[in-house]
Amino acid sequence: MLAEELLIIDGDAPLFRPLRPLIDNALRLERSDDAYSWHGWNRAQIERFLMLLPPLCSLVVGVWETLPGDSEMAEHEKLALGCVCEVRNGEVRTIRTFEALAEAGLKAVDQLDPGIEDALEIMRAARSIAPVAYALFIEKTAWDEWLFASAPDGSVVDKGDALAAIARAGRCVLMGSQVAGHNHAH
């Protein structure tokens, strides 16, 4: 799942803060037995997904949060999480935030909007790392719903089906080279 020598790029960047607990839980999943699950995720499900990816690719996630307005600023959307994972032969080798994509010409993260133009620019910048297999652009409430969804008994759920349902409801956009041929049957 995670490479033995996982490389974290820009681990001190503000957008890395929300990634820390996710990486900690991925490590816990990787080191646990097959019966262990975390909010509906288990190691086998993640490994199966990663092995179906091209031998070299990237996974992109952009999560936007709507912040209420105040007397000085109207309601606005802010990037809450933005990362690119480089995957080689079924293992996540590097994790970097969108801040690290400035070298590839991406504008500052506080200037990114959740629209299609910036989504395409993020994907263009991510291609400097590896071809984009999947890029998920999602609102924070839908992200939390998907990330933390588990069966009533706490067991594993099909995260692919759950994400497809969120996409059908128009609460996220899934783009990339693998989307058209993605089979939701696992």
BAFI-26310 format. One line per 10 residues: number of its first residue (from 1); their letters; for each residue y, x, z of N, C-alpha, C. Coordinates in steps of 0.02 Angstrom, whole numbers, padded with zeros to 5 digits, always signed. Layout:
N
NUM	a	Y:X:Z:Y:X:Z:Y:X:Z; ...
END
This chain:
186
1	mlaeelliid	-00059:+00041:+00000:+00000:+00000:+00000:+00063:+00044:+00000; +00073:+00082:+00052:+00128:+00130:+00056:+00100:+00200:+00045; +00135:+00240:+00006:+00112:+00308:-00006:+00112:+00347:+00060; +00066:+00394:+00065:+00063:+00435:+00125:+00129:+00471:+00137; +00161:+00492:+00083:+00226:+00525:+00088:+00280:+00479:+00059; +00292:+00423:+00093:+00342:+00375:+00072:+00411:+00407:+00079; +00451:+00403:+00026:+00517:+00431:+00026:+00569:+00376:+00034; +00609:+00380:+00086:+00663:+00333:+00098:+00727:+00366:+00073; +00759:+00333:+00025:+00822:+00358:-00002:+00878:+00319:+00033; +00928:+00351:+00056:+00986:+00322:+00088:+00969:+00279:+00149
11	gdaplfrplr	+00926:+00305:+00192:+00904:+00269:+00252:+00959:+00256:+00302; +01016:+00288:+00294:+01072:+00275:+00340:+01123:+00226:+00311; +01111:+00199:+00252:+01156:+00152:+00220:+01154:+00084:+00255; +01209:+00048:+00257:+01210:-00018:+00290:+01156:-00066:+00264; +01142:-00066:+00200:+01091:-00111:+00174:+01020:-00092:+00194; +01012:-00032:+00223:+00945:-00013:+00244:+00926:-00046:+00311; +00975:-00064:+00351:+00962:-00093:+00417:+00913:-00152:+00414; +00922:-00202:+00369:+00874:-00258:+00367:+00806:-00238:+00339; +00800:-00180:+00308:+00735:-00157:+00282:+00691:-00126:+00336; +00721:-00097:+00387:+00682:-00062:+00439:+00626:-00105:+00468
21	plidnalrle	+00640:-00166:+00492:+00586:-00205:+00520:+00532:-00224:+00469; +00552:-00232:+00406:+00503:-00248:+00354:+00457:-00189:+00342; +00485:-00129:+00340:+00443:-00069:+00331:+00398:-00059:+00392; +00424:-00070:+00452:+00383:-00065:+00512:+00324:-00113:+00509; +00336:-00174:+00487:+00281:-00223:+00483:+00233:-00207:+00427; +00257:-00179:+00372:+00212:-00157:+00318:+00167:-00101:+00343; +00194:-00055:+00382:+00152:-00001:+00411:+00101:-00030:+00459; +00121:-00079:+00498:+00075:-00112:+00545:+00018:-00147:+00507; +00036:-00181:+00452:-00015:-00214:+00411:-00063:-00163:+00382; -00035:-00108:+00357:-00076:-00056:+00325:-00126:-00025:+00374
31	rsddayswhg	-00105:-00017:+00436:-00147:+00017:+00486:-00194:-00030:+00524; -00187:-00095:+00512:-00227:-00144:+00548:-00289:-00163:+00507; -00335:-00197:+00540:-00394:-00220:+00504:-00377:-00279:+00460; -00425:-00299:+00419:-00414:-00353:+00370:-00398:-00420:+00402; -00415:-00430:+00465:-00403:-00494:+00498:-00330:-00502:+00520; -00294:-00446:+00525:-00225:-00449:+00550:-00179:-00478:+00496; -00134:-00522:+00516:-00083:-00547:+00471:-00017:-00550:+00507; +00036:-00547:+00467:+00104:-00551:+00493:+00140:-00604:+00453; +00157:-00659:+00485:+00192:-00715:+00453:+00161:-00733:+00385; +00095:-00740:+00384:+00061:-00760:+00323:+00044:-00705:+00275
41	wnraqierfl	+00065:-00643:+00288:+00050:-00586:+00246:-00010:-00549:+00275; -00052:-00522:+00231:-00104:-00475:+00253:-00109:-00417:+00204; -00141:-00365:+00225:-00146:-00305:+00184:-00180:-00319:+00117; -00234:-00356:+00117:-00271:-00368:+00055:-00228:-00403:+00002; -00189:-00451:+00023:-00146:-00488:-00023:-00093:-00441:-00055; -00064:-00398:-00015:-00013:-00352:-00039:-00044:-00300:-00085; -00101:-00272:-00064:-00134:-00222:-00106:-00155:-00251:-00173; -00180:-00313:-00173:-00201:-00345:-00236:-00140:-00353:-00283; -00083:-00374:-00255:-00023:-00381:-00295:-00002:-00313:-00324; +00001:-00262:-00282:+00023:-00196:-00305:-00024:-00167:-00358
51	mllpplcslv	-00089:-00178:-00352:-00137:-00151:-00401:-00132:-00185:-00469; -00104:-00246:-00470:-00096:-00281:-00534:-00033:-00260:-00572; +00009:-00220:-00540:+00070:-00197:-00571:+00056:-00140:-00620; +00101:-00127:-00667:+00093:-00069:-00711:+00089:-00005:-00668; +00060:+00049:-00696:+00052:+00110:-00657:+00117:+00140:-00631; +00172:+00129:-00666:+00238:+00152:-00643:+00286:+00095:-00654; +00316:+00071:-00600:+00364:+00017:-00606:+00408:+00014:-00544; +00457:-00030:-00546:+00497:-00041:-00487:+00498:-00116:-00471; +00508:-00130:-00407:+00516:-00198:-00382:+00586:-00202:-00352; +00623:-00253:-00370:+00693:-00260:-00349:+00700:-00324:-00309
61	vgvwetlpgd	+00736:-00320:-00253:+00750:-00379:-00213:+00824:-00380:-00195; +00857:-00436:-00211:+00926:-00447:-00191:+00930:-00513:-00153; +00954:-00510:-00092:+00959:-00570:-00049:+01032:-00581:-00033; +01058:-00639:-00051:+01128:-00655:-00037:+01133:-00708:+00018; +01182:-00698:+00060:+01194:-00744:+00116:+01263:-00776:+00106; +01267:-00842:+00116:+01330:-00876:+00112:+01364:-00873:+00180; +01424:-00845:+00180:+01462:-00838:+00242:+01517:-00890:+00243; +01527:-00923:+00300:+01580:-00974:+00304:+01649:-00942:+00297; +01694:-00982:+00272:+01762:-00959:+00265:+01800:-00965:+00331; +01858:-00935:+00332:+01902:-00941:+00389:+01973:-00952:+00363
71	semaehekla	+02023:-00945:+00405:+02091:-00958:+00384:+02115:-00909:+00331; +02084:-00851:+00327:+02106:-00800:+00279:+02062:-00795:+00217; +02000:-00818:+00222:+01954:-00809:+00166:+01911:-00872:+00157; +01900:-00891:+00095:+01857:-00948:+00080:+01784:-00930:+00090; +01741:-00981:+00092:+01670:-00968:+00096:+01651:-00920:+00039; +01607:-00871:+00054:+01589:-00822:+00003:+01517:-00799:+00015; +01490:-00769:-00038:+01422:-00743:-00034:+01424:-00667:-00028; +01381:-00642:+00016:+01379:-00570:+00029:+01306:-00547:+00023; +01297:-00489:-00005:+01230:-00460:-00011:+01205:-00443:+00059; +01149:-00473:+00079:+01121:-00461:+00145:+01065:-00408:+00143
81	lgcvcevrng	+01032:-00403:+00087:+00978:-00355:+00078:+00974:-00339:+00003; +00971:-00276:-00014:+00964:-00257:-00084:+00925:-00192:-00087; +00866:-00195:-00117:+00825:-00135:-00120:+00784:-00131:-00184; +00763:-00070:-00199:+00719:-00055:-00255:+00661:-00014:-00228; +00601:-00037:-00242:+00541:+00001:-00223:+00509:+00028:-00286; +00498:+00093:-00287:+00463:+00125:-00342:+00388:+00122:-00326; +00349:+00095:-00373:+00277:+00088:-00363:+00241:+00130:-00415; +00195:+00172:-00391:+00153:+00213:-00435:+00080:+00202:-00416; +00042:+00181:-00465:-00030:+00171:-00455:-00046:+00130:-00393; -00010:+00075:-00384:-00024:+00029:-00330:+00003:+00049:-00262
91	evrtirtfea	+00044:+00101:-00258:+00073:+00123:-00195:+00149:+00124:-00200; +00181:+00100:-00148:+00254:+00105:-00144:+00269:+00178:-00126; +00305:+00213:-00172:+00319:+00284:-00163:+00389:+00296:-00135; +00438:+00257:-00159:+00506:+00265:-00134:+00536:+00196:-00120; +00581:+00194:-00072:+00620:+00135:-00058:+00692:+00157:-00053; +00736:+00123:-00089:+00807:+00139:-00087:+00847:+00074:-00089; +00907:+00076:-00062:+00950:+00017:-00064:+00990:+00017:-00129; +01023:-00038:-00142:+01066:-00042:-00201:+01122:+00009:-00197; +01141:+00030:-00137:+01193:+00081:-00130:+01174:+00145:-00167; +01110:+00161:-00167:+01087:+00222:-00201:+01091:+00216:-00277
101	laeaglkavd	+01099:+00155:-00302:+01102:+00145:-00374:+01172:+00160:-00403; +01218:+00179:-00360:+01285:+00198:-00384:+01280:+00257:-00432; +01231:+00302:-00419:+01221:+00359:-00464:+01202:+00337:-00535; +01171:+00277:-00539:+01152:+00250:-00605:+01206:+00204:-00633; +01265:+00204:-00601:+01321:+00165:-00627:+01331:+00096:-00598; +01292:+00077:-00547:+01300:+00011:-00517:+01364:+00011:-00475; +01401:-00044:-00480:+01463:-00049:-00441:+01447:-00055:-00366; +01498:-00050:-00325:+01490:-00053:-00252:+01457:-00119:-00232; +01414:-00116:-00181:+01376:-00175:-00162:+01420:-00232:-00138; +01478:-00218:-00109:+01522:-00272:-00087:+01556:-00307:-00146
111	qldpgiedal	+01547:-00281:-00206:+01574:-00312:-00266:+01521:-00349:-00306; +01458:-00345:-00285:+01404:-00378:-00321:+01404:-00453:-00305; +01393:-00493:-00356:+01389:-00565:-00349:+01318:-00587:-00366; +01298:-00647:-00342:+01230:-00670:-00356:+01220:-00699:-00426; +01266:-00688:-00472:+01261:-00714:-00540:+01217:-00672:-00585; +01205:-00698:-00644:+01160:-00666:-00692:+01187:-00599:-00716; +01253:-00593:-00724:+01281:-00530:-00748:+01265:-00472:-00701; +01276:-00483:-00636:+01261:-00429:-00588:+01186:-00419:-00580; +01146:-00473:-00586:+01073:-00465:-00583:+01049:-00419:-00640; +01076:-00430:-00699:+01057:-00387:-00756:+01080:-00315:-00745
121	eimraarsia	+01140:-00306:-00716:+01164:-00239:-00702:+01121:-00204:-00650; +01100:-00240:-00599:+01055:-00212:-00548:+00990:-00190:-00580; +00963:-00232:-00623:+00900:-00215:-00656:+00909:-00155:-00702; +00966:-00151:-00738:+00979:-00094:-00780:+00981:-00030:-00739; +01015:-00032:-00682:+01018:+00027:-00639:+00950:+00044:-00610; +00911:-00006:-00592:+00844:+00006:-00564:+00797:+00038:-00616; +00808:+00024:-00680:+00767:+00054:-00732:+00775:+00130:-00734; +00828:+00157:-00705:+00835:+00229:-00701:+00782:+00259:-00655; +00752:+00218:-00613:+00698:+00240:-00568:+00631:+00229:-00602; +00620:+00167:-00626:+00558:+00149:-00661:+00569:+00080:-00692
131	pvayalfiek	+00531:+00063:-00744:+00538:-00004:-00774:+00529:-00058:-00720; +00568:-00111:-00726:+00568:-00164:-00675:+00510:-00213:-00691; +00461:-00215:-00646:+00407:-00264:-00654:+00431:-00332:-00631; +00461:-00335:-00572:+00488:-00397:-00545:+00555:-00384:-00512; +00601:-00430:-00521:+00665:-00429:-00485:+00675:-00499:-00456; +00680:-00502:-00391:+00689:-00565:-00355:+00761:-00568:-00329; +00797:-00620:-00349:+00865:-00632:-00325:+00863:-00700:-00290; +00879:-00701:-00226:+00865:-00759:-00185:+00917:-00769:-00131; +00927:-00831:-00111:+00972:-00846:-00056:+00936:-00831:+00010; +00974:-00814:+00061:+00946:-00792:+00125:+00901:-00844:+00157
141	tawdewlfas	+00921:-00907:+00155:+00879:-00959:+00187:+00811:-00965:+00152; +00812:-00961:+00085:+00748:-00963:+00048:+00707:-00900:+00060; +00740:-00842:+00065:+00706:-00779:+00080:+00670:-00784:+00147; +00706:-00807:+00198:+00676:-00813:+00265:+00618:-00862:+00264; +00627:-00917:+00229:+00574:-00968:+00223:+00511:-00937:+00192; +00520:-00899:+00138:+00463:-00868:+00104:+00434:-00811:+00145; +00476:-00767:+00169:+00453:-00708:+00205:+00414:-00726:+00268; +00437:-00776:+00305:+00407:-00792:+00370:+00359:-00851:+00368; +00346:-00879:+00309:+00300:-00936:+00304:+00229:-00915:+00322; +00198:-00955:+00364:+00128:-00944:+00380:+00094:-01011:+00388
151	apdgsvvdkg	+00029:-01011:+00385:-00010:-01072:+00394:-00002:-01096:+00466; -00013:-01160:+00478:-00006:-01187:+00546:-00047:-01148:+00599; -00103:-01121:+00578:-00144:-01082:+00625:-00125:-01008:+00626; -00071:-00990:+00590:-00048:-00921:+00588:-00083:-00878:+00538; -00127:-00907:+00498:-00166:-00868:+00450:-00126:-00853:+00386; -00157:-00818:+00340:-00127:-00796:+00278:-00112:-00856:+00233; -00056:-00852:+00198:-00038:-00901:+00147:-00030:-00865:+00081; -00036:-00901:+00027:-00028:-00872:-00039:+00047:-00864:-00052; +00073:-00805:-00042:+00145:-00792:-00049:+00168:-00800:-00122; +00124:-00788:-00170:+00141:-00799:-00240:+00155:-00872:-00254
161	dalaaiarag	+00111:-00916:-00230:+00121:-00987:-00238:+00184:-01011:-00202; +00195:-00984:-00142:+00254:-01003:-00103:+00318:-00983:-00139; +00319:-00924:-00169:+00378:-00902:-00205:+00387:-00943:-00269; +00333:-00960:-00302:+00337:-01001:-00362:+00368:-01070:-00346; +00350:-01098:-00289:+00378:-01162:-00268:+00453:-01156:-00256; +00474:-01102:-00225:+00546:-01090:-00213:+00583:-01082:-00279; +00552:-01047:-00326:+00582:-01038:-00392:+00588:-01104:-00430; +00535:-01145:-00427:+00537:-01210:-00460:+00591:-01255:-00431; +00606:-01246:-00367:+00659:-01285:-00334:+00729:-01257:-00350; +00732:-01202:-00388:+00796:-01173:-00407:+00830:-01134:-00352
171	rcvlmgsqva	+00792:-01111:-00303:+00821:-01075:-00246:+00816:-01000:-00253; +00789:-00975:-00309:+00786:-00904:-00323:+00778:-00894:-00397; +00788:-00832:-00418:+00776:-00813:-00488:+00728:-00754:-00486; +00676:-00759:-00525:+00627:-00705:-00531:+00629:-00680:-00603; +00644:-00616:-00611:+00652:-00586:-00677:+00609:-00523:-00681; +00601:-00496:-00740:+00567:-00432:-00749:+00514:-00435:-00802; +00483:-00378:-00814:+00435:-00372:-00868:+00368:-00407:-00854; +00353:-00420:-00792:+00289:-00450:-00774:+00292:-00525:-00763; +00352:-00554:-00763:+00360:-00625:-00746:+00326:-00670:-00795; +00336:-00659:-00860:+00310:-00705:-00910:+00234:-00710:-00907
181	ghnhah	+00200:-00656:-00894:+00128:-00656:-00894:+00097:-00665:-00824; +00140:-00678:-00774:+00114:-00683:-00706:+00071:-00744:-00698; +00012:-00734:-00671:-00034:-00788:-00656:-00033:-00798:-00581; -00017:-00859:-00559:-00010:-00871:-00488:-00078:-00881:-00453; -00131:-00882:-00490:-00198:-00885:-00458:-00216:-00816:-00434; -00236:-00811:-00372:-00252:-00746:-00343:-00324:-00742:-00328
END
